[in-house]
């Protein structure tokens, strides 16, 4: 079921096979690369935000435990938070 990898194609060959101009294909490839960079940047930022929120939840949990003597977040919940990233 595993197909052997296809040989790399040049943009010229791809444009010929797709029946579009080389310029159009180049534009599409360039925009896809730009979109990929933006998406990666966005995901990295969101992971940093998530880690900061997770840290704040832990700090608040410790603070509340100290004041009320109760654990508002079970260890299971805190471990689940660790496992998400």
N, C-alpha and C positions, 0 to 999 in steps of 0.2 A: 504494500500500500504506500510505502514511502517512495516518492518520486525523487530522482536525482536532481540536484540543484541545477537551475538553468544558468547558462553562461551569461555573464553581464552584457547588457545592451548599451550601446551609445544612445544619446538623445536623438541623434540623426536616425538611427535604426528604429527606435521606438516611434518617432514621428511618422516614419514611412509606414510602419505596420498599422498605426492608428489612423492614418489618413489625414493627419493635421500638419500644419506647418511646424518647422523646427522652432520658430519664434514662439508660437503658442505653447508648445511643449516646454520650452525653456521657462516661460513665464509661470506655467503651472508648477513645475519642479521648484522654482525659486520661491513661489508663494507657499508651497507645502513645507519647505524647509523653514521659512519664516514662521509659519503657524506652529510647527513642531517646537521651535525655540521658545515661542510665547507660551505654549502649553507647558513645557518643562519648567519655565520660570514661574508660572502660575502654581503648578503643583508643588514646587519647592517652597514657595511662600506659604501655601496652605499647610504644608507639613510643619513648617516652623511655627505657624499660628496654633496648630493643633498641639504641638509639644508645649507651648507656653500655656495654653488653657489647661492641659493635663497637669502641669506643674502647679498652676493656681488652684485647681481642684484639690490636689494633695495638700497644699499649704492650708487651704480653708478647712479641710477635713481635720487636720491636726489641730488647728486653732479652735474649732468647735468642740472637738473631743476634749481638749484641755479645759474649756469653760463649763461644759455640761456633763462631762464624764461618759458620754455616749459616742459610739462610732456610727456616724451617719452614713458612711460608705463602708460596706462590708469589704473584707479583704478580697472577696471574689470580684466585686465591682472594680476595685483598684487594679487587680491583676488583668481584668478584661481591658481596662484602659491601656495598660502596658502592651497588651497583645495586639492592639489595633494598628499601631504604627508599624 
